[in-house]
Amino acid sequence: MTHRLVRGALSGAAATVTMSAVMLAGQQAGLMPAQPPKHIVRGLLPGSKRRPKPGEGVLAALAHLGFGVASGMAFALLSRRPDRRVASGVGYALLIWAVSYEGWAPRLSVLPPIRHDLPTRPAVMAAGHTVYGATLGAVLNLLEPVEQPPVPEETRQKEPRPALSF
């Protein structure tokens, strides 16, 4: 189980990096004003939820990576079918997005629910979570060896005996 958790953590870290690239591209394209992890951290730190706070950028990056790693570990424990990992990873990541952005983030008053947000931020975030899930499943498949069923004794090929030499 420990090896599976480590592979999940590594997969989650890689997936968070690719997702962050999508989010940064969305921000640079003007599709969202700031990164949601920064909004979340800003809202959880003492003081105004609308004013920048010292260190929030670093804390947001660490929190986002930590959440991605923890989610990757959970996925590794839940996912047993390598042939379905990319597709199930995408579904898993979109479920995380929906639960976060329709659930706890609005309840903490750090982001509006998806249905009340700018139309462009949810689109970027859905794309980012799709990339996260696909990367999560693909990297986990690369890191986790596919378990082969044991070959029955009667079907194993016999080792040829060395020829006698004089």
C-alpha positions as protocol buffer text, in pm:
chain_id: "A"
residue {
  index: 1
  type: MET
  ca { x: 0 y: 0 z: 0 }
}
residue {
  index: 2
  type: THR
  ca { x: 287 y: 238 z: 74 }
}
residue {
  index: 3
  type: HIS
  ca { x: 423 y: 201 z: -279 }
}
residue {
  index: 4
  type: ARG
  ca { x: 78 y: 274 z: -419 }
}
residue {
  index: 5
  type: LEU
  ca { x: 51 y: 591 z: -206 }
}
residue {
  index: 6
  type: VAL
  ca { x: 395 y: 709 z: -321 }
}
residue {
  index: 7
  type: ARG
  ca { x: 303 y: 648 z: -685 }
}
residue {
  index: 8
  type: GLY
  ca { x: -23 y: 834 z: -628 }
}
residue {
  index: 9
  type: ALA
  ca { x: 162 y: 1126 z: -468 }
}
residue {
  index: 10
  type: LEU
  ca { x: 406 y: 1149 z: -759 }
}
residue {
  index: 11
  type: SER
  ca { x: 120 y: 1124 z: -1010 }
}
residue {
  index: 12
  type: GLY
  ca { x: -74 y: 1392 z: -821 }
}
residue {
  index: 13
  type: ALA
  ca { x: 229 y: 1624 z: -819 }
}
residue {
  index: 14
  type: ALA
  ca { x: 283 y: 1581 z: -1194 }
}
residue {
  index: 15
  type: ALA
  ca { x: -88 y: 1632 z: -1260 }
}
residue {
  index: 16
  type: THR
  ca { x: -93 y: 1948 z: -1046 }
}
residue {
  index: 17
  type: VAL
  ca { x: 195 y: 2094 z: -1248 }
}
residue {
  index: 18
  type: THR
  ca { x: 15 y: 2034 z: -1579 }
}
residue {
  index: 19
  type: MET
  ca { x: -309 y: 2171 z: -1437 }
}
residue {
  index: 20
  type: SER
  ca { x: -127 y: 2481 z: -1311 }
}
residue {
  index: 21
  type: ALA
  ca { x: 7 y: 2541 z: -1662 }
}
residue {
  index: 22
  type: VAL
  ca { x: -351 y: 2546 z: -1795 }
}
residue {
  index: 23
  type: MET
  ca { x: -456 y: 2783 z: -1516 }
}
residue {
  index: 24
  type: LEU
  ca { x: -163 y: 3019 z: -1580 }
}
residue {
  index: 25
  type: ALA
  ca { x: -241 y: 3021 z: -1952 }
}
residue {
  index: 26
  type: GLY
  ca { x: -602 y: 3105 z: -1871 }
}
residue {
  index: 27
  type: GLN
  ca { x: -494 y: 3390 z: -1646 }
}
residue {
  index: 28
  type: GLN
  ca { x: -248 y: 3526 z: -1903 }
}
residue {
  index: 29
  type: ALA
  ca { x: -520 y: 3511 z: -2168 }
}
residue {
  index: 30
  type: GLY
  ca { x: -739 y: 3726 z: -1941 }
}
residue {
  index: 31
  type: LEU
  ca { x: -994 y: 3450 z: -1882 }
}
residue {
  index: 32
  type: MET
  ca { x: -966 y: 3466 z: -1503 }
}
residue {
  index: 33
  type: PRO
  ca { x: -846 y: 3754 z: -1286 }
}
residue {
  index: 34
  type: ALA
  ca { x: -633 y: 3550 z: -1045 }
}
residue {
  index: 35
  type: GLN
  ca { x: -560 y: 3192 z: -956 }
}
residue {
  index: 36
  type: PRO
  ca { x: -834 y: 3026 z: -748 }
}
residue {
  index: 37
  type: PRO
  ca { x: -581 y: 2876 z: -502 }
}
residue {
  index: 38
  type: LYS
  ca { x: -467 y: 3233 z: -426 }
}
residue {
  index: 39
  type: HIS
  ca { x: -829 y: 3341 z: -364 }
}
residue {
  index: 40
  type: ILE
  ca { x: -879 y: 3045 z: -133 }
}
residue {
  index: 41
  type: VAL
  ca { x: -561 y: 3107 z: 69 }
}
residue {
  index: 42
  type: ARG
  ca { x: -632 y: 3481 z: 86 }
}
residue {
  index: 43
  type: GLY
  ca { x: -981 y: 3406 z: 216 }
}
residue {
  index: 44
  type: LEU
  ca { x: -852 y: 3169 z: 483 }
}
residue {
  index: 45
  type: LEU
  ca { x: -580 y: 3402 z: 614 }
}
residue {
  index: 46
  type: PRO
  ca { x: -674 y: 3666 z: 874 }
}
residue {
  index: 47
  type: GLY
  ca { x: -785 y: 4003 z: 742 }
}
residue {
  index: 48
  type: SER
  ca { x: -981 y: 4111 z: 438 }
}
residue {
  index: 49
  type: LYS
  ca { x: -1064 y: 3848 z: 178 }
}
residue {
  index: 50
  type: ARG
  ca { x: -1022 y: 4112 z: -91 }
}
residue {
  index: 51
  type: ARG
  ca { x: -673 y: 4243 z: -4 }
}
residue {
  index: 52
  type: PRO
  ca { x: -344 y: 4075 z: -94 }
}
residue {
  index: 53
  type: LYS
  ca { x: -151 y: 3932 z: 200 }
}
residue {
  index: 54
  type: PRO
  ca { x: 220 y: 3870 z: 244 }
}
residue {
  index: 55
  type: GLY
  ca { x: 325 y: 3522 z: 135 }
}
residue {
  index: 56
  type: GLU
  ca { x: -13 y: 3428 z: -12 }
}
residue {
  index: 57
  type: GLY
  ca { x: 141 y: 3334 z: -347 }
}
residue {
  index: 58
  type: VAL
  ca { x: 380 y: 3081 z: -197 }
}
residue {
  index: 59
  type: LEU
  ca { x: 116 y: 2948 z: 41 }
}
residue {
  index: 60
  type: ALA
  ca { x: -131 y: 2913 z: -247 }
}
residue {
  index: 61
  type: ALA
  ca { x: 121 y: 2719 z: -456 }
}
residue {
  index: 62
  type: LEU
  ca { x: 203 y: 2488 z: -165 }
}
residue {
  index: 63
  type: ALA
  ca { x: -164 y: 2439 z: -78 }
}
residue {
  index: 64
  type: HIS
  ca { x: -250 y: 2363 z: -441 }
}
residue {
  index: 65
  type: LEU
  ca { x: 36 y: 2114 z: -471 }
}
residue {
  index: 66
  type: GLY
  ca { x: -57 y: 1954 z: -138 }
}
residue {
  index: 67
  type: PHE
  ca { x: -422 y: 1918 z: -240 }
}
residue {
  index: 68
  type: GLY
  ca { x: -316 y: 1772 z: -576 }
}
residue {
  index: 69
  type: VAL
  ca { x: -78 y: 1525 z: -412 }
}
residue {
  index: 70
  type: ALA
  ca { x: -339 y: 1416 z: -155 }
}
residue {
  index: 71
  type: SER
  ca { x: -599 y: 1375 z: -430 }
}
residue {
  index: 72
  type: GLY
  ca { x: -349 y: 1170 z: -631 }
}
residue {
  index: 73
  type: MET
  ca { x: -289 y: 942 z: -333 }
}
residue {
  index: 74
  type: ALA
  ca { x: -662 y: 887 z: -287 }
}
residue {
  index: 75
  type: PHE
  ca { x: -702 y: 814 z: -659 }
}
residue {
  index: 76
  type: ALA
  ca { x: -419 y: 559 z: -649 }
}
residue {
  index: 77
  type: LEU
  ca { x: -598 y: 373 z: -370 }
}
residue {
  index: 78
  type: LEU
  ca { x: -932 y: 382 z: -553 }
}
residue {
  index: 79
  type: SER
  ca { x: -810 y: 305 z: -904 }
}
residue {
  index: 80
  type: ARG
  ca { x: -742 y: -58 z: -983 }
}
residue {
  index: 81
  type: ARG
  ca { x: -808 y: -77 z: -1358 }
}
residue {
  index: 82
  type: PRO
  ca { x: -514 y: 54 z: -1564 }
}
residue {
  index: 83
  type: ASP
  ca { x: -719 y: 29 z: -1883 }
}
residue {
  index: 84
  type: ARG
  ca { x: -965 y: 285 z: -1743 }
}
residue {
  index: 85
  type: ARG
  ca { x: -735 y: 512 z: -1540 }
}
residue {
  index: 86
  type: VAL
  ca { x: -720 y: 809 z: -1778 }
}
residue {
  index: 87
  type: ALA
  ca { x: -1097 y: 823 z: -1824 }
}
residue {
  index: 88
  type: SER
  ca { x: -1170 y: 763 z: -1457 }
}
residue {
  index: 89
  type: GLY
  ca { x: -901 y: 1019 z: -1366 }
}
residue {
  index: 90
  type: VAL
  ca { x: -1082 y: 1282 z: -1572 }
}
residue {
  index: 91
  type: GLY
  ca { x: -1415 y: 1197 z: -1406 }
}
residue {
  index: 92
  type: TYR
  ca { x: -1249 y: 1201 z: -1063 }
}
residue {
  index: 93
  type: ALA
  ca { x: -1091 y: 1542 z: -1125 }
}
residue {
  index: 94
  type: LEU
  ca { x: -1415 y: 1694 z: -1256 }
}
residue {
  index: 95
  type: LEU
  ca { x: -1593 y: 1562 z: -947 }
}
residue {
  index: 96
  type: ILE
  ca { x: -1330 y: 1734 z: -728 }
}
residue {
  index: 97
  type: TRP
  ca { x: -1387 y: 2055 z: -926 }
}
residue {
  index: 98
  type: ALA
  ca { x: -1765 y: 2039 z: -886 }
}
residue {
  index: 99
  type: VAL
  ca { x: -1753 y: 1956 z: -515 }
}
residue {
  index: 100
  type: SER
  ca { x: -1494 y: 2228 z: -449 }
}
residue {
  index: 101
  type: TYR
  ca { x: -1640 y: 2508 z: -663 }
}
residue {
  index: 102
  type: GLU
  ca { x: -2005 y: 2434 z: -590 }
}
residue {
  index: 103
  type: GLY
  ca { x: -1948 y: 2325 z: -231 }
}
residue {
  index: 104
  type: TRP
  ca { x: -1680 y: 2423 z: 16 }
}
residue {
  index: 105
  type: ALA
  ca { x: -1521 y: 2720 z: -169 }
}
residue {
  index: 106
  type: PRO
  ca { x: -1848 y: 2919 z: -187 }
}
residue {
  index: 107
  type: ARG
  ca { x: -1933 y: 2818 z: 170 }
}
residue {
  index: 108
  type: LEU
  ca { x: -1604 y: 2972 z: 281 }
}
residue {
  index: 109
  type: SER
  ca { x: -1699 y: 3281 z: 77 }
}
residue {
  index: 110
  type: VAL
  ca { x: -1371 y: 3272 z: -114 }
}
residue {
  index: 111
  type: LEU
  ca { x: -1512 y: 3207 z: -463 }
}
residue {
  index: 112
  type: PRO
  ca { x: -1862 y: 3226 z: -609 }
}
residue {
  index: 113
  type: PRO
  ca { x: -2035 y: 2903 z: -708 }
}
residue {
  index: 114
  type: ILE
  ca { x: -1976 y: 2798 z: -1069 }
}
residue {
  index: 115
  type: ARG
  ca { x: -2322 y: 2911 z: -1179 }
}
residue {
  index: 116
  type: HIS
  ca { x: -2259 y: 3266 z: -1046 }
}
residue {
  index: 117
  type: ASP
  ca { x: -1895 y: 3303 z: -1150 }
}
residue {
  index: 118
  type: LEU
  ca { x: -1753 y: 3475 z: -1455 }
}
residue {
  index: 119
  type: PRO
  ca { x: -1825 y: 3240 z: -1747 }
}
residue {
  index: 120
  type: THR
  ca { x: -1458 y: 3218 z: -1840 }
}
residue {
  index: 121
  type: ARG
  ca { x: -1311 y: 3107 z: -1503 }
}
residue {
  index: 122
  type: PRO
  ca { x: -1521 y: 2788 z: -1477 }
}
residue {
  index: 123
  type: ALA
  ca { x: -1426 y: 2703 z: -1836 }
}
residue {
  index: 124
  type: VAL
  ca { x: -1055 y: 2736 z: -1755 }
}
residue {
  index: 125
  type: MET
  ca { x: -1095 y: 2545 z: -1431 }
}
residue {
  index: 126
  type: ALA
  ca { x: -1290 y: 2263 z: -1599 }
}
residue {
  index: 127
  type: ALA
  ca { x: -1014 y: 2240 z: -1862 }
}
residue {
  index: 128
  type: GLY
  ca { x: -747 y: 2243 z: -1590 }
}
residue {
  index: 129
  type: HIS
  ca { x: -919 y: 1968 z: -1394 }
}
residue {
  index: 130
  type: THR
  ca { x: -962 y: 1762 z: -1712 }
}
residue {
  index: 131
  type: VAL
  ca { x: -587 y: 1792 z: -1775 }
}
residue {
  index: 132
  type: TYR
  ca { x: -518 y: 1706 z: -1409 }
}
residue {
  index: 133
  type: GLY
  ca { x: -729 y: 1389 z: -1431 }
}
residue {
  index: 134
  type: ALA
  ca { x: -585 y: 1271 z: -1762 }
}
residue {
  index: 135
  type: THR
  ca { x: -230 y: 1334 z: -1641 }
}
residue {
  index: 136
  type: LEU
  ca { x: -304 y: 1165 z: -1308 }
}
residue {
  index: 137
  type: GLY
  ca { x: -426 y: 848 z: -1477 }
}
residue {
  index: 138
  type: ALA
  ca { x: -151 y: 841 z: -1739 }
}
residue {
  index: 139
  type: VAL
  ca { x: 137 y: 898 z: -1495 }
}
residue {
  index: 140
  type: LEU
  ca { x: -2 y: 644 z: -1250 }
}
residue {
  index: 141
  type: ASN
  ca { x: -12 y: 393 z: -1534 }
}
residue {
  index: 142
  type: LEU
  ca { x: 352 y: 467 z: -1612 }
}
residue {
  index: 143
  type: LEU
  ca { x: 461 y: 433 z: -1249 }
}
residue {
  index: 144
  type: GLU
  ca { x: 256 y: 132 z: -1148 }
}
residue {
  index: 145
  type: PRO
  ca { x: 352 y: -199 z: -1302 }
}
residue {
  index: 146
  type: VAL
  ca { x: 63 y: -389 z: -1449 }
}
residue {
  index: 147
  type: GLU
  ca { x: 7 y: -701 z: -1244 }
}
residue {
  index: 148
  type: GLN
  ca { x: 30 y: -1009 z: -1463 }
}
residue {
  index: 149
  type: PRO
  ca { x: -172 y: -1314 z: -1365 }
}
residue {
  index: 150
  type: PRO
  ca { x: 44 y: -1614 z: -1280 }
}
residue {
  index: 151
  type: VAL
  ca { x: 107 y: -1856 z: -1565 }
}
residue {
  index: 152
  type: PRO
  ca { x: -13 y: -2209 z: -1484 }
}
residue {
  index: 153
  type: GLU
  ca { x: 268 y: -2466 z: -1450 }
}
residue {
  index: 154
  type: GLU
  ca { x: 146 y: -2680 z: -1738 }
}
residue {
  index: 155
  type: THR
  ca { x: 155 y: -2390 z: -1988 }
}
residue {
  index: 156
  type: ARG
  ca { x: 504 y: -2268 z: -1897 }
}
residue {
  index: 157
  type: GLN
  ca { x: 767 y: -2328 z: -2156 }
}
residue {
  index: 158
  type: LYS
  ca { x: 1032 y: -2570 z: -2041 }
}
residue {
  index: 159
  type: GLU
  ca { x: 1392 y: -2451 z: -2038 }
}
residue {
  index: 160
  type: PRO
  ca { x: 1590 y: -2637 z: -2305 }
}
residue {
  index: 161
  type: ARG
  ca { x: 1855 y: -2861 z: -2160 }
}
residue {
  index: 162
  type: PRO
  ca { x: 2207 y: -2780 z: -2264 }
}
residue {
  index: 163
  type: ALA
  ca { x: 2349 y: -3016 z: -2519 }
}
residue {
  index: 164
  type: LEU
  ca { x: 2613 y: -3254 z: -2394 }
}
residue {
  index: 165
  type: SER
  ca { x: 2951 y: -3176 z: -2528 }
}
residue {
  index: 166
  type: PHE
  ca { x: 3249 y: -3408 z: -2527 }
}
